[in-house]
Amino acid sequence: MKVIQLHKNESTLIKRAVKNNREAQHMLFELHAPKMLSICRYYVKDVYQAEEIMMNGFFKVFTNLKSFRGEGSFEGWMRRIMVRESISYLRQQKDIEFAVEELDFKNEFTNNIETEIEVEDIQRLIDELPEGYKIVFVMYAIQGYKHQEIAELLNIAESTSKSQLFKARKLLQEKIKNRNKTSYGTN
């Protein structure tokens, strides 16, 4: 039985790409572009703008590839670049507002709503969130950042990150609940 290697070893590709090998850079791009575009798309509604942000992110990836030390996954390193590019874009477009108010997290509305929702519907609902809510929700719930990391990246207080997440979850749950009422004719 003959084993055919479908993907070149990523570390070999990275070493070649550091030496400005265009073929290796292209292969890395092709390998990671779909995931990186989805990361940018979480933050930016317009898919064309998300593509531009991703391209700017890849430019930074290849420009700074020498600084990647291999102390973690390459994908994770690129993901952080894409998140920072997306946030930078949003900051340039308009001021991101984070509502600061004290909340009682013990009374958080945590009703699990069982429903069938398509991925596009979920993305649309996330897109409808106010920018501050959306960014924190995506970073925490989808990307897996901790509140301390979010606070540092966005230059906000950790408590602000927590309150934005609380509000985003509550608003999403309300939107899903309203959507279900409308969909199933109970409204």
Buried (B, 14 or more C-beta within 10 A) or exposed (E): EEEEEEEBEBEEBBBBBBEEBEEBBEBBBEBBBEEBBBBBBBBBEEEEBBBBBBBBBBEBBBEEBEEBEEEEEBEEBBBBBBBEBBBEBBBEEEEBEBEEEEEEEEEEEEEEEEEEBEEEBEBBBBBEBBBBBBBBBBBBBBBEBEBEBBBEBBEBEBBBBBBBBBBBBBBBBEBBBEBBEEEEEEE
